[in-house]
Structures are given as structure tokens and as C-alpha cells.
Amino acid sequence: MRIFMSAIACVTMILAGTSVPARADQTSPKLEPLFTQLRQSANEDEALAVEQAIWKIWARHQNDEVNSRMAQGIILMNAGRFQQSLAAFNDLLTMAPRHAEGWNKRATVHYLLGDFEASVRDIQRTLDLEPRHFGALSGMSLIYMEMGRAAAALKVLEKALEIHPRMQDADERVRDLRERAKGKKT
């Protein structure tokens, strides 16, 4: 849940104060060097700066109406108005069905509503479009934890850590999941 909330806060700040790049979302050519930097980050502060740059690119779209729906959906989600947020993300995905972060944000709303199956479906769509989406992988890990599937949660979180080795709070989650997975085969 914490990675979702951190991502929401980060994206909200990004959308509020940036101009639209010429080409954004998961198709941006700027992402590859950022992911290299993320894997090679020397410390958590450096990794966080790179992570924020990645979130900034993922959140933006070349269509202003898509950006407007993204901002609206995030604001509504932050206000706890989940059904209205879901509607905003549904509109966004109708306009931009290949926008990975739109799927990820809708997955977050489904998670917050307790609809884990819908959340997992949207996360899978996010990962189809952006396989390096460490936030979606972390979210899937949280869902699997909630479902009592510790081994599956661990596997997904480890995949996220291959992409983002210095992900906040991940080490503690990995230790917890390893302990849980020892107790149960899931």
C-alpha cells in the first residue's frame, strides 16, 4: 500500500508542476537511460530522484485531455472518492488504451476498493505495456500478500527489485515474505 500511496503523491506533484514532453508515457526514449541509472544508483537518494523522473514520464501523455483525466483521477483517489476516480481512469483508458500508467492507476483504485481480481487484471495490462513498471509489480506483490500467497508475492517483489534495487521499504517486505513463504507453499 505504501508504494501505491508514494506513487500517487509523486504523480500528483509531477502533474501539477511540469510541462508536457514531446513524447511521454512508457514509450519515451528517455526511459532506457533512466532505468540504467536506477539499477546503478549508488544510494537511496539517487534512486529516488531517478524513480521520480521515471514516474514523471510515465504519468504524462501527449494528449492534454488524457493528462486532465489522469490528474482528475489522482485527485479523486487521494480524496477517497474511489468510484469517481475509477470513472476518470475509465475515461482515460477509453481515450488512451495503450497508456500503461492509466492502467496502473486504475489498478490502484481497484486495490483500494478491495477488488483484487480487477486490480491484478489491470496490473497485468500495465505490465504488458511496460514490463519494467516496478510500481505495478510492487502492487501485485501487495495483492498477493493480502491473498495469503507469500511465495507469489515474493517472486513478484524480487522481479521489481531487479528493475529498482533500492525500492523504498522493499528489503523489509522481502524478509517478511521469505519468512511467510517458509511457513506455507503458495
Z-matrix of the N, CA and C atoms (Angstrom, degrees):
N
C 1 1.439
C 2 1.532 1 110.57
N 3 1.332 2 117.10 1 -37.65
C 4 1.461 3 120.56 2 -177.49
C 5 1.518 4 111.43 3 -62.21
N 6 1.344 5 118.86 4 -40.78
C 7 1.476 6 119.95 5 179.75
C 8 1.521 7 109.90 6 -64.89
N 9 1.352 8 116.89 7 -37.69
C 10 1.458 9 119.36 8 176.88
C 11 1.515 10 110.38 9 -61.28
N 12 1.328 11 116.88 10 -47.82
C 13 1.452 12 120.68 11 -176.63
C 14 1.528 13 110.93 12 -67.76
N 15 1.332 14 117.79 13 -37.71
C 16 1.463 15 120.68 14 175.81
C 17 1.518 16 110.24 15 -63.09
N 18 1.307 17 116.24 16 -42.67
C 19 1.458 18 120.83 17 179.28
C 20 1.522 19 110.68 18 -63.81
N 21 1.325 20 116.87 19 -41.37
C 22 1.458 21 120.54 20 179.08
C 23 1.521 22 109.98 21 -61.29
N 24 1.316 23 117.20 22 -47.61
C 25 1.462 24 120.83 23 -179.63
C 26 1.518 25 110.80 24 -62.24
N 27 1.309 26 116.47 25 -43.30
C 28 1.466 27 121.33 26 -179.50
C 29 1.524 28 110.81 27 -62.95
N 30 1.303 29 117.58 28 -47.24
C 31 1.459 30 121.24 29 -178.02
C 32 1.519 31 110.21 30 -66.20
N 33 1.326 32 117.46 31 -37.69
C 34 1.455 33 120.10 32 177.75
C 35 1.518 34 110.59 33 -59.76
N 36 1.327 35 117.42 34 -45.75
C 37 1.467 36 121.25 35 178.18
C 38 1.524 37 110.56 36 -62.62
N 39 1.299 38 116.83 37 -41.74
C 40 1.461 39 121.89 38 -177.52
C 41 1.518 40 110.48 39 -63.96
N 42 1.340 41 115.91 40 -48.05
C 43 1.455 42 119.14 41 -178.06
C 44 1.518 43 112.14 42 -65.58
N 45 1.303 44 116.73 43 -29.86
C 46 1.456 45 120.19 44 -177.63
C 47 1.523 46 112.61 45 -74.72
N 48 1.332 47 117.93 46 -24.98
C 49 1.454 48 117.35 47 -171.01
C 50 1.504 49 117.05 48 -133.28
N 51 1.305 50 118.90 49 31.11
C 52 1.458 51 118.45 50 -179.70
C 53 1.509 52 110.78 51 -134.04
N 54 1.317 53 114.63 52 156.75
C 55 1.452 54 119.29 53 172.71
C 56 1.528 55 108.26 54 -91.59
N 57 1.299 56 116.03 55 160.59
C 58 1.457 57 120.95 56 -176.89
C 59 1.516 58 109.84 57 -79.33
N 60 1.330 59 117.76 58 123.88
C 61 1.454 60 119.40 59 175.20
C 62 1.532 61 110.35 60 -68.55
N 63 1.303 62 116.83 61 161.84
C 64 1.459 63 120.41 62 -178.63
C 65 1.523 64 111.30 63 -58.75
N 66 1.286 65 117.83 64 -40.32
C 67 1.449 66 122.52 65 179.48
C 68 1.514 67 107.10 66 -138.02
N 69 1.302 68 116.57 67 120.91
C 70 1.461 69 119.16 68 -175.23
C 71 1.518 70 110.43 69 -129.76
N 72 1.273 71 117.45 70 -167.28
C 73 1.456 72 130.28 71 -175.87
C 74 1.512 73 109.69 72 70.20
N 75 1.318 74 117.14 73 -160.65
C 76 1.463 75 120.62 74 -173.61
C 77 1.526 76 113.86 75 -69.30
N 78 1.329 77 117.83 76 -5.11
C 79 1.468 78 120.89 77 -179.93
C 80 1.524 79 112.96 78 -93.12
N 81 1.306 80 117.75 79 -2.03
C 82 1.464 81 121.19 80 -175.82
C 83 1.528 82 111.76 81 -64.26
N 84 1.321 83 116.88 82 133.33
C 85 1.471 84 119.76 83 175.56
C 86 1.528 85 112.60 84 -68.83
N 87 1.322 86 117.27 85 -12.47
C 88 1.463 87 121.01 86 178.82
C 89 1.528 88 112.27 87 -74.24
N 90 1.317 89 117.50 88 -15.43
C 91 1.464 90 120.22 89 -174.64
C 92 1.529 91 113.53 90 -70.79
N 93 1.299 92 117.71 91 -42.61
C 94 1.475 93 119.56 92 -175.08
C 95 1.521 94 112.72 93 -55.06
N 96 1.342 95 118.97 94 -50.14
C 97 1.471 96 117.49 95 177.81
C 98 1.532 97 112.46 96 -64.89
N 99 1.313 98 117.17 97 -31.55
C 100 1.467 99 118.99 98 177.81
C 101 1.524 100 111.53 99 -66.53
N 102 1.323 101 117.05 100 -40.25
C 103 1.461 102 119.19 101 177.73
C 104 1.534 103 111.40 102 -66.07
N 105 1.310 104 116.78 103 -34.21
C 106 1.466 105 120.05 104 174.35
C 107 1.525 106 109.81 105 -63.59
N 108 1.327 107 116.60 106 -46.02
C 109 1.467 108 120.60 107 177.65
C 110 1.523 109 111.06 108 -61.55
N 111 1.324 110 116.33 109 -39.67
C 112 1.461 111 120.09 110 -179.15
C 113 1.526 112 110.95 111 -61.04
N 114 1.330 113 116.09 112 -45.70
C 115 1.475 114 120.11 113 179.51
C 116 1.527 115 111.90 114 -65.78
N 117 1.332 116 117.04 115 -29.66
C 118 1.459 117 121.46 116 -176.05
C 119 1.525 118 113.75 117 -99.53
N 120 1.315 119 117.59 118 6.94
C 121 1.469 120 120.71 119 -177.79
C 122 1.516 121 110.71 120 -56.48
N 123 1.318 122 115.43 121 135.25
C 124 1.465 123 121.53 122 -177.12
C 125 1.524 124 112.85 123 -78.81
N 126 1.333 125 116.93 124 -23.81
C 127 1.462 126 119.80 125 -177.79
C 128 1.527 127 109.86 126 -155.25
N 129 1.327 128 115.81 127 175.11
C 130 1.462 129 120.44 128 -176.54
C 131 1.522 130 112.71 129 -66.07
N 132 1.321 131 117.81 130 -36.93
C 133 1.464 132 120.27 131 179.67
C 134 1.524 133 111.22 132 -63.40
N 135 1.314 134 115.85 133 -45.13
C 136 1.464 135 120.15 134 177.89
C 137 1.526 136 110.35 135 -62.39
N 138 1.313 137 116.56 136 -44.28
C 139 1.465 138 120.90 137 179.46
C 140 1.525 139 110.87 138 -61.69
N 141 1.322 140 117.04 139 -41.19
C 142 1.462 141 120.75 140 -180.00
C 143 1.526 142 111.38 141 -62.76
N 144 1.322 143 117.32 142 -40.53
C 145 1.468 144 120.86 143 178.55
C 146 1.526 145 110.53 144 -62.90
N 147 1.324 146 116.65 145 -42.55
C 148 1.462 147 120.52 146 179.24
C 149 1.533 148 109.55 147 -68.48
N 150 1.327 149 116.61 148 -42.93
C 151 1.467 150 121.08 149 177.98
C 152 1.531 151 110.30 150 -55.78
N 153 1.324 152 117.03 151 -45.43
C 154 1.463 153 120.79 152 -179.73
C 155 1.529 154 111.32 153 -63.26
N 156 1.311 155 117.28 154 -36.80
C 157 1.465 156 120.66 155 177.03
C 158 1.529 157 110.78 156 -64.67
N 159 1.328 158 116.25 157 -38.83
C 160 1.464 159 120.59 158 177.72
C 161 1.527 160 110.45 159 -65.97
N 162 1.350 161 116.50 160 -47.49
C 163 1.474 162 119.73 161 178.48
C 164 1.529 163 110.67 162 -57.78
N 165 1.325 164 116.57 163 -38.63
C 166 1.461 165 121.50 164 -179.58
C 167 1.528 166 110.12 165 -59.90
N 168 1.301 167 116.47 166 -45.85
C 169 1.467 168 120.68 167 -179.96
C 170 1.524 169 110.34 168 -68.08
N 171 1.329 170 117.18 169 -45.75
C 172 1.466 171 119.77 170 -179.62
C 173 1.522 172 112.35 171 -58.65
N 174 1.318 173 116.73 172 -38.64
C 175 1.457 174 120.90 173 -173.53
C 176 1.528 175 113.02 174 -72.17
N 177 1.304 176 117.58 175 -28.59
C 178 1.459 177 121.12 176 -173.49
C 179 1.522 178 111.54 177 -88.06
N 180 1.308 179 113.84 178 151.18
C 181 1.457 180 122.09 179 177.80
C 182 1.516 181 108.17 180 -136.35
N 183 1.313 182 117.34 181 154.26
C 184 1.466 183 119.38 182 -179.05
C 185 1.523 184 112.26 183 -70.42
N 186 1.332 185 118.39 184 -16.07
C 187 1.458 186 123.14 185 -179.97
C 188 1.537 187 109.38 186 -93.78
N 189 1.317 188 116.75 187 120.12
C 190 1.462 189 121.16 188 -178.22
C 191 1.524 190 112.65 189 -61.88
N 192 1.326 191 117.56 190 -34.36
C 193 1.471 192 120.36 191 179.55
C 194 1.530 193 110.44 192 -67.84
N 195 1.312 194 117.57 193 -36.65
C 196 1.466 195 121.19 194 175.42
C 197 1.528 196 109.22 195 -63.48
N 198 1.336 197 116.75 196 -43.84
C 199 1.468 198 120.66 197 177.80
C 200 1.524 199 111.23 198 -61.96
N 201 1.316 200 116.10 199 -38.79
C 202 1.462 201 120.28 200 178.18
C 203 1.529 202 110.98 201 -63.63
N 204 1.314 203 117.21 202 -43.94
C 205 1.470 204 121.05 203 178.41
C 206 1.535 205 110.77 204 -65.17
N 207 1.328 206 116.51 205 -37.50
C 208 1.464 207 120.22 206 177.78
C 209 1.527 208 109.42 207 -61.46
N 210 1.310 209 116.79 208 -50.10
C 211 1.464 210 120.59 209 -179.52
C 212 1.528 211 110.66 210 -61.77
N 213 1.314 212 116.66 211 -43.80
C 214 1.465 213 120.94 212 179.24
C 215 1.529 214 110.82 213 -61.18
N 216 1.327 215 116.29 214 -46.43
C 217 1.464 216 120.33 215 179.99
C 218 1.515 217 112.51 216 -61.00
N 219 1.325 218 116.72 217 -40.54
C 220 1.466 219 121.05 218 179.84
C 221 1.521 220 110.83 219 -67.51
N 222 1.317 221 116.44 220 -44.07
C 223 1.465 222 119.87 221 179.05
C 224 1.524 223 110.29 222 -60.68
N 225 1.314 224 117.09 223 -45.87
C 226 1.465 225 121.01 224 179.30
C 227 1.530 226 111.09 225 -63.89
N 228 1.319 227 116.78 226 -40.48
C 229 1.465 228 120.54 227 178.84
C 230 1.526 229 109.80 228 -63.38
N 231 1.324 230 116.94 229 -45.64
C 232 1.470 231 120.77 230 179.12
C 233 1.523 232 111.92 231 -62.11
N 234 1.334 233 116.58 232 -28.52
C 235 1.461 234 121.48 233 179.39
C 236 1.527 235 112.09 234 -85.57
N 237 1.335 236 116.93 235 0.24
C 238 1.462 237 120.22 236 179.75
C 239 1.521 238 113.56 237 78.13
N 240 1.298 239 117.27 238 13.92
C 241 1.470 240 121.94 239 179.07
C 242 1.528 241 108.34 240 -96.19
N 243 1.318 242 113.79 241 71.90
C 244 1.459 243 121.06 242 -167.94
C 245 1.530 244 113.68 243 -67.37
N 246 1.317 245 118.65 244 -39.94
C 247 1.474 246 120.01 245 -179.91
C 248 1.528 247 110.60 246 -64.43
N 249 1.325 248 117.36 247 -40.92
C 250 1.459 249 120.46 248 178.29
C 251 1.525 250 110.58 249 -69.51
N 252 1.317 251 116.53 250 -36.57
C 253 1.461 252 120.92 251 176.20
C 254 1.526 253 110.13 252 -62.95
N 255 1.319 254 115.34 253 -44.03
C 256 1.465 255 120.76 254 178.39
C 257 1.531 256 110.21 255 -58.47
N 258 1.328 257 116.93 256 -42.32
C 259 1.468 258 120.70 257 178.85
C 260 1.533 259 110.78 258 -62.76
N 261 1.323 260 116.93 259 -40.84
C 262 1.475 261 120.01 260 178.50
C 263 1.525 262 110.79 261 -62.96
N 264 1.328 263 116.63 262 -43.03
C 265 1.470 264 119.11 263 179.03
C 266 1.522 265 111.70 264 -70.46
N 267 1.329 266 117.87 265 -33.17
C 268 1.471 267 120.11 266 173.78
C 269 1.524 268 110.34 267 -60.63
N 270 1.352 269 116.46 268 -44.44
C 271 1.469 270 120.46 269 177.16
C 272 1.526 271 110.79 270 -60.82
N 273 1.328 272 115.94 271 -45.47
C 274 1.462 273 121.15 272 179.34
C 275 1.529 274 110.27 273 -56.38
N 276 1.325 275 116.13 274 -46.32
C 277 1.468 276 119.76 275 -176.32
C 278 1.519 277 112.40 276 -72.02
N 279 1.318 278 117.51 277 -24.78
C 280 1.468 279 120.32 278 172.96
C 281 1.525 280 109.41 279 -67.44
N 282 1.337 281 116.19 280 -40.96
C 283 1.464 282 121.21 281 179.59
C 284 1.530 283 112.65 282 -75.45
N 285 1.329 284 116.68 283 -34.27
C 286 1.471 285 121.11 284 -173.19
C 287 1.530 286 109.88 285 -139.57
N 288 1.330 287 117.33 286 72.88
C 289 1.468 288 119.87 287 -175.57
C 290 1.531 289 114.80 288 -67.21
N 291 1.319 290 117.64 289 -9.60
C 292 1.465 291 120.49 290 178.67
C 293 1.529 292 111.89 291 -105.87
N 294 1.315 293 117.24 292 17.15
C 295 1.465 294 122.22 293 179.29
C 296 1.534 295 108.28 294 -92.24
N 297 1.312 296 115.79 295 100.32
C 298 1.468 297 121.44 296 -173.21
C 299 1.524 298 112.57 297 -56.60
N 300 1.315 299 117.26 298 -41.22
C 301 1.462 300 118.73 299 -176.89
C 302 1.524 301 111.84 300 -68.25
N 303 1.316 302 117.59 301 -28.06
C 304 1.461 303 119.91 302 173.20
C 305 1.526 304 111.20 303 -61.59
N 306 1.328 305 116.17 304 -43.29
C 307 1.470 306 121.02 305 176.93
C 308 1.531 307 110.31 306 -64.84
N 309 1.329 308 116.39 307 -41.03
C 310 1.460 309 120.14 308 179.98
C 311 1.527 310 111.36 309 -64.04
N 312 1.318 311 116.23 310 -42.29
C 313 1.468 312 118.97 311 179.54
C 314 1.532 313 110.50 312 -66.19
N 315 1.313 314 117.14 313 -40.36
C 316 1.463 315 118.59 314 177.78
C 317 1.523 316 110.04 315 -65.43
N 318 1.319 317 117.43 316 -36.42
C 319 1.469 318 120.78 317 175.51
C 320 1.522 319 110.49 318 -60.07
N 321 1.320 320 116.40 319 -39.05
C 322 1.464 321 120.81 320 178.67
C 323 1.523 322 110.71 321 -62.47
N 324 1.322 323 116.49 322 -44.32
C 325 1.469 324 119.85 323 178.98
C 326 1.526 325 110.06 324 -62.64
N 327 1.322 326 116.87 325 -44.63
C 328 1.472 327 119.34 326 177.77
C 329 1.532 328 110.65 327 -58.39
N 330 1.322 329 116.19 328 -41.76
C 331 1.465 330 120.47 329 177.75
C 332 1.525 331 110.56 330 -60.11
N 333 1.325 332 115.93 331 -47.33
C 334 1.460 333 120.30 332 -178.94
C 335 1.529 334 112.08 333 -64.34
N 336 1.327 335 116.78 334 -26.90
C 337 1.460 336 121.93 335 176.28
C 338 1.534 337 112.15 336 -83.71
N 339 1.335 338 116.24 337 -6.23
C 340 1.460 339 120.66 338 179.97
C 341 1.517 340 113.92 339 83.40
N 342 1.323 341 117.62 340 11.58
C 343 1.461 342 121.92 341 178.96
C 344 1.529 343 107.99 342 -95.08
N 345 1.323 344 115.07 343 79.97
C 346 1.465 345 121.05 344 -174.53
C 347 1.528 346 112.50 345 -65.23
N 348 1.328 347 117.48 346 -37.61
C 349 1.469 348 119.61 347 -179.81
C 350 1.527 349 110.95 348 -62.21
N 351 1.330 350 117.61 349 -45.44
C 352 1.467 351 120.94 350 178.48
C 353 1.525 352 110.17 351 -65.16
N 354 1.324 353 116.64 352 -38.27
C 355 1.453 354 120.55 353 178.68
C 356 1.529 355 110.79 354 -62.38
N 357 1.318 356 116.69 355 -46.05
C 358 1.469 357 120.32 356 179.19
C 359 1.527 358 110.74 357 -62.14
N 360 1.328 359 117.54 358 -41.27
C 361 1.474 360 119.58 359 177.71
C 362 1.533 361 110.91 360 -59.46
N 363 1.339 362 116.63 361 -44.09
C 364 1.460 363 119.24 362 -179.92
C 365 1.529 364 111.80 363 -69.65
N 366 1.316 365 117.05 364 -34.57
C 367 1.468 366 119.95 365 175.72
C 368 1.524 367 109.78 366 -64.26
N 369 1.322 368 116.81 367 -41.79
C 370 1.466 369 119.19 368 178.95
C 371 1.526 370 110.66 369 -62.12
N 372 1.326 371 116.90 370 -38.44
C 373 1.464 372 120.47 371 177.07
C 374 1.535 373 109.98 372 -66.17
N 375 1.336 374 116.33 373 -41.07
C 376 1.466 375 120.54 374 176.21
C 377 1.526 376 109.73 375 -56.40
N 378 1.329 377 115.84 376 -47.69
C 379 1.467 378 120.70 377 -176.74
C 380 1.522 379 112.37 378 -70.56
N 381 1.334 380 117.59 379 -27.91
C 382 1.463 381 119.88 380 173.36
C 383 1.526 382 110.34 381 -62.28
N 384 1.332 383 115.33 382 -38.10
C 385 1.464 384 121.00 383 -178.04
C 386 1.528 385 112.83 384 -85.42
N 387 1.334 386 116.56 385 -33.15
C 388 1.472 387 121.84 386 -178.87
C 389 1.525 388 108.83 387 -142.51
N 390 1.342 389 116.40 388 86.70
C 391 1.475 390 120.07 389 -176.49
C 392 1.530 391 113.98 390 -62.11
N 393 1.332 392 117.28 391 -17.66
C 394 1.470 393 120.85 392 -179.60
C 395 1.522 394 112.65 393 -90.23
N 396 1.309 395 118.34 394 11.70
C 397 1.473 396 121.58 395 -174.48
C 398 1.528 397 109.64 396 -73.91
N 399 1.321 398 114.87 397 88.48
C 400 1.463 399 121.61 398 -177.86
C 401 1.527 400 111.78 399 -61.80
N 402 1.325 401 117.77 400 -31.47
C 403 1.461 402 120.83 401 177.95
C 404 1.519 403 111.65 402 -66.17
N 405 1.319 404 116.80 403 -42.33
C 406 1.466 405 121.01 404 177.73
C 407 1.528 406 110.18 405 -65.34
N 408 1.321 407 116.57 406 -42.07
C 409 1.469 408 119.71 407 178.04
C 410 1.521 409 111.29 408 -63.14
N 411 1.315 410 116.58 409 -42.47
C 412 1.456 411 120.39 410 177.90
C 413 1.533 412 110.32 411 -62.86
N 414 1.323 413 115.93 412 -41.37
C 415 1.459 414 120.28 413 177.38
C 416 1.515 415 112.20 414 -61.84
N 417 1.324 416 116.61 415 -41.86
C 418 1.464 417 120.09 416 178.10
C 419 1.533 418 109.96 417 -63.52
N 420 1.306 419 116.49 418 -37.58
C 421 1.460 420 120.22 419 176.79
C 422 1.531 421 110.69 420 -61.06
N 423 1.321 422 116.46 421 -43.35
C 424 1.467 423 120.38 422 177.86
C 425 1.525 424 111.71 423 -61.12
N 426 1.309 425 115.62 424 -41.62
C 427 1.471 426 119.67 425 178.83
C 428 1.522 427 110.30 426 -62.93
N 429 1.316 428 116.24 427 -47.20
C 430 1.463 429 118.94 428 179.16
C 431 1.526 430 111.29 429 -61.08
N 432 1.334 431 116.99 430 -36.41
C 433 1.465 432 120.03 431 175.91
C 434 1.527 433 109.86 432 -61.21
N 435 1.326 434 116.89 433 -46.44
C 436 1.467 435 121.64 434 179.55
C 437 1.526 436 111.41 435 -60.18
N 438 1.319 437 115.95 436 -32.42
C 439 1.459 438 121.23 437 -178.69
C 440 1.528 439 112.31 438 -84.44
N 441 1.338 440 116.81 439 -1.12
C 442 1.455 441 120.20 440 -179.89
C 443 1.524 442 113.67 441 78.29
N 444 1.308 443 117.23 442 21.66
C 445 1.465 444 122.51 443 -178.92
C 446 1.532 445 109.00 444 -106.18
N 447 1.324 446 115.61 445 71.60
C 448 1.467 447 121.67 446 -173.03
C 449 1.527 448 112.60 447 -60.79
N 450 1.316 449 118.05 448 -43.85
C 451 1.473 450 120.28 449 -177.83
C 452 1.526 451 110.87 450 -63.93
N 453 1.323 452 116.68 451 -41.93
C 454 1.472 453 120.20 452 178.11
C 455 1.525 454 110.16 453 -66.17
N 456 1.334 455 117.08 454 -40.70
C 457 1.465 456 121.63 455 178.34
C 458 1.523 457 110.49 456 -61.30
N 459 1.325 458 116.34 457 -43.21
C 460 1.460 459 121.27 458 179.53
C 461 1.525 460 111.13 459 -62.99
N 462 1.320 461 116.65 460 -45.48
C 463 1.464 462 121.18 461 -178.81
C 464 1.540 463 111.07 462 -59.56
N 465 1.320 464 116.80 463 -44.12
C 466 1.461 465 120.62 464 -179.26
C 467 1.530 466 110.72 465 -69.08
N 468 1.326 467 116.38 466 -40.84
C 469 1.465 468 119.49 467 179.05
C 470 1.527 469 110.68 468 -64.90
N 471 1.314 470 117.89 469 -39.48
C 472 1.468 471 120.57 470 177.37
C 473 1.525 472 110.96 471 -62.67
N 474 1.332 473 116.36 472 -36.32
C 475 1.468 474 119.46 473 176.28
C 476 1.530 475 110.19 474 -64.72
N 477 1.342 476 116.66 475 -40.84
C 478 1.465 477 120.55 476 176.92
C 479 1.527 478 110.74 477 -60.81
N 480 1.330 479 115.88 478 -39.59
C 481 1.466 480 120.47 479 -178.60
C 482 1.528 481 112.46 480 -70.99
N 483 1.309 482 118.76 481 -23.49
C 484 1.464 483 120.82 482 173.26
C 485 1.532 484 109.55 483 -64.80
N 486 1.318 485 115.93 484 -33.29
C 487 1.460 486 121.97 485 -179.19
C 488 1.526 487 110.63 486 -84.69
N 489 1.326 488 115.88 487 -42.28
C 490 1.475 489 122.54 488 -175.41
C 491 1.533 490 107.96 489 -130.87
N 492 1.347 491 117.24 490 81.17
C 493 1.471 492 121.45 491 -174.00
C 494 1.523 493 115.05 492 -62.39
N 495 1.312 494 117.93 493 -20.81
C 496 1.465 495 120.28 494 -177.64
C 497 1.536 496 111.97 495 -110.37
N 498 1.327 497 115.48 496 31.10
C 499 1.459 498 120.18 497 179.54
C 500 1.525 499 110.35 498 -59.40
N 501 1.321 500 115.21 499 133.07
C 502 1.454 501 121.40 500 -176.06
C 503 1.532 502 111.42 501 -59.43
N 504 1.327 503 115.71 502 132.76
C 505 1.470 504 124.95 503 176.06
C 506 1.533 505 114.41 504 66.78
N 507 1.312 506 118.06 505 5.97
C 508 1.459 507 119.84 506 -176.25
C 509 1.523 508 112.71 507 -71.12
N 510 1.329 509 117.91 508 -36.94
C 511 1.467 510 119.93 509 -178.26
C 512 1.522 511 111.38 510 -58.86
N 513 1.322 512 116.19 511 -43.51
C 514 1.462 513 120.54 512 178.77
C 515 1.525 514 110.96 513 -64.39
N 516 1.327 515 116.72 514 -41.48
C 517 1.470 516 120.45 515 178.07
C 518 1.519 517 111.08 516 -63.91
N 519 1.330 518 117.34 517 -40.31
C 520 1.466 519 120.97 518 179.47
C 521 1.529 520 109.90 519 -61.84
N 522 1.333 521 116.76 520 -46.84
C 523 1.470 522 119.80 521 178.79
C 524 1.530 523 111.10 522 -58.80
N 525 1.324 524 116.34 523 -45.98
C 526 1.458 525 121.28 524 179.54
C 527 1.526 526 110.88 525 -61.12
N 528 1.313 527 116.49 526 -45.23
C 529 1.467 528 120.11 527 -178.91
C 530 1.518 529 112.02 528 -67.34
N 531 1.307 530 117.48 529 -36.56
C 532 1.472 531 119.19 530 176.91
C 533 1.522 532 110.76 531 -62.57
N 534 1.322 533 116.32 532 -40.85
C 535 1.468 534 120.17 533 177.22
C 536 1.522 535 110.92 534 -64.19
N 537 1.311 536 116.15 535 -44.73
C 538 1.467 537 120.47 536 179.33
C 539 1.528 538 111.01 537 -63.58
N 540 1.338 539 115.78 538 -42.23
C 541 1.470 540 120.09 539 -178.00
C 542 1.521 541 111.28 540 -65.95
N 543 1.326 542 117.88 541 -30.75
C 544 1.465 543 120.75 542 176.40
C 545 1.525 544 111.24 543 -63.41
N 546 1.327 545 114.68 544 -36.40
C 547 1.456 546 120.49 545 -178.37
C 548 1.518 547 113.74 546 -76.12
N 549 1.337 548 116.59 547 -25.98
C 550 1.466 549 120.83 548 -176.72
C 551 1.525 550 108.98 549 -139.52
N 552 1.264 551 115.70 550 144.04
C 553 1.452 552 121.59 551 172.02
C 554 1.521 553 106.34 552 -95.65
N 555 1.366 554 116.98 553 107.70
C 556 1.469 555 120.20 554 179.71
C 557 1.499 556 111.48 555 -130.71
